[in-house]
Amino acid sequence: MTVVLVGTKDELMGSGALKIFLVANLSSISITERIVTAEELLGVTPLAQGLALTLSNGSSLGGTSSYLMKTIAALAPASDILGNGDHEAAQVDSWVTYGITNFDVPIAALKAAIQAGGNADDSLVASIKKDIHYSMSVLNCHLLPQTYMVGDQITVADISLLVALRDAALTNLWDPSSNDEKTTHVRKWYNALITSDFFHQVTSTSRSPPTSGSMTSSSDNTQDVSLHGVAPTVKNKLYKRNRIRIKEVLQDASYVGKTVTVAGWTRTLRKAGAQLLFLEINDGSCGASIQCTCEASSTEGFEDAKKCGGTGSSFQLTGVLVESPSEGQAFELKVTRAKLLGAVYGGDVQGDTVGGMLYPMSKKAHTLEHMREHAHLRPRAGLHAAAMRVRHAMAYATHKFFHDHGFLYIHTPIITCADCEGAGEQFAVTTMLGNDPNSTDVVLPIFEEVEENEKKLSKKEQKRLAKMAAKEKVESIKPEEVKIPGAIDYTKDFFGRRGNLTVSGQLNVETHACALSDVYTFGPTFRAENSHTSRHLSEFWMIEPEIAFADLQDDINLAEDYLKYCVEYALEMCAEDLEFFENSPFGETGLRERLRNVLDNPFKRLTYTEAISILEKAYADGVGFEVKPEWGIDLPSEHERYLCEKVFKKPVVLTNYPKDIKAFYMKLDDDGKTVAAADILVPKIGEIIGGSQREHRKEILVQRCVEMGLDPKAIWWYIDLRKYGTVPHAGFGLGFERLILFITGLDNIRDVIPFPRWAGNAEF
């Protein structure tokens, strides 16, 4: 079904028309616009109040924009944007009326006063502001327990109030970026909708486009370090794409006037009558999409394209790239051949009917939790796609940084019998449970009680055994098999002993640092920690470099250089995505300014003891920490963030921690109380890097193992490194997902990894 919105040029650019376009977009109603004079509008329908609708059957309707908005919604009852059922429908009507009375009318009065006299009377402005603020407090209370105005999805009530508050913001009656606690929930709701795909789709094609700018780093220029040979240029000898990436098309004006082929997934589909079709296609190469215009008279495959099911369908499109006449986009594709690769079968529960009704990643705004529940489809959402592009960039930057500094990339094992952190929170790896998860006859082997042999040995046999024992008197450095009656007998398992998923590759990569000098590992690690916080995962990636012939200061310098390089790389190479995150309700306002602050300032360095003194003074002065700061505690996130966000306002390096709260492998300081450890704390995250100089003295390392309750025999091979040509060396570990959180400004670590794993969740 196609409808035409008729009105004067000013009315079609006004808020009333915007409401109608937004409702049509969410309802998947194809809508076009026709500009007429005021006299011609009355000829369409005498009931027109600035706007009129002409339906596909030729009839015309006039009335207020709210009436026309609800008329559009009624054309697509399955969308439920008028409310699901009579009760919700009544609530929707009530909130639409509330928006008109409390926002639209006073804002219109203010605009009229400004147009009449150039400046509105101060008392009138103050009165309207007061009324607006009161009305917003009502909305804030209403939105406290829920996501949308009515029900669990966007309705015309949300759209009507969204446009009204947008007008209020444009007339300086309220500030969506303020920190006013009285509008916290309104701002979250408003920012979520104003940055959603459906709003962007409408405003980018029929309204003024948002401004954008390029990002440049303000850091000092430094000389590149390249210690390896020059890599050969990547050339397409055999492989070649049968398409051009949308990113390349949009960035290269030389394609204008040429025939190109693009492929991707439909973000939006808009029909303009029976003869014209607009597809917004995205292939993931960048955040922007390209508008593709299909005409019945000139596009092969036009009829198939119309029946694709809308958002989520996939196409390969060939056509001529032209400069776009529409605002908000530089180019568009005039399609000559549209090949539907995959329709969306979301028209029914069985998935047999083409349609978008049940497609999980529809055009409407979705919560982060909804996207996590559909992790197999969330890469099609702009937020997750941007996070994955940044994740790729940071992985590439990591390898480039270490490669260009002469490091070797070492693949450390995922299955191990050592516990690097000594925490014991490891996932066991076993084959003793069998392959059938539903088997009911699994029996685990256990050590049996050993019956004492009461038979007396002859003197000759006793003498022989005594001689053998004397020969084997040298104690083995390897762990001895301990058979505890009733315990599981892991000698019957696949590896002949208990194996675990690694919690860190550090111990293994140190073996190569003690031969290859400078190395790093970058791989998955696992911890069976029953935590549900926004900062913890059960499966995550770690970057762990090790440098030989180095002390703690060398380690800190490397860590600061590495972190700054990643930030600079992101600002230069991920500018579009960082701008997206900065404007997203799930991102962070001022994100790029915070990142530039990291580049512009040297990290503050101080000891743990000095930090405790600062925290103790703050606590005494009334800062409400949940945990009282005192020497010897493992600093919680609130203390770490206070130091770098409130005290120093930049990244902080804390050194020389108490030995009892750090790992056994850290070098003991001369005072015998602290170790040569260093943690880097950054705003928003807290600890992002943890490192230390390693204990390279064998006797002290063994002593530290005993103190920490670790049997030195369990890591005999690690201690061996101190026997054979030991050297001072150091290293650090960085949780890759925390780095992505730091770069993107997102809050939950589950949103920066493709398939998050946490206690109770291992879906997909």
Buried (B, 14 or more C-beta within 10 A) or exposed (E): BBBBBBBBEEBBBBBBBBBBBBBBBBBBBBBBBBBBEEEEBBEBBEEBBBBBBBBEEEEBBBBBBBBBBBBBBBBBEEBBBBBBEEEBBEBBBEBBEBBBEBBBBBBEBBBEBBEEEEEBEEEBBEBBBEBBBEBBBEBBEBBEEEBBBBBEBBBBBBBBBBBBBBBBBEBEBBEBEEEBEBBBBBBBBBBBBBBBBBBBBBBBBBBEBEEEEEBEBEBEEEEEEEEEEEEEEEEEEEEEEEBBBBBBBBEEEEBBEEEBBBBBBBBBBBBBEEEBBBBBBBBBBBBBBBBBBBBBEEBBBBEEBBEBBBBBBBBBBBBBBEEBEBEBBBBBBBBBBBBBEEBBBBBEEEEEBBBBBBBBBBBBBBEBEBBBBBBEBBBBBBBBBBBBBBBEBBBEBBBEBBBBBEBBBBEBBBEBBBBBBBEEBBBEBBEBEEEEEEEEEEEEEEBEEEEEEEEEEEEEEEEEEEEEEEEEEEEEEEBEEEEEEEEBBBEEBEEEEBBBBBBBBBBBBBBBBBEBBBBBBBBEBBBBBEEEEEBBBBBBBBBBBBBBEBBBBBBBEBBBBBBBBBBBBBBBBBBBBBBBBBBBBBBBBEBBEBBBBBBEEEBBBBBBBEBBBBBBEBBEEEBEEEBEBEEEBEBBBBBBBBBBBEBBBBBBBBBBBBBEEBBBBBBBBEEEBBBBBBBBBBBBBBBBBBBBBBBBBBEEBBBBBEEBEBEBBBBEEBBBBBEEEBBBBBBBBBBBBBBBBBBBBBBBBBBBBEBBBBEEBEEE
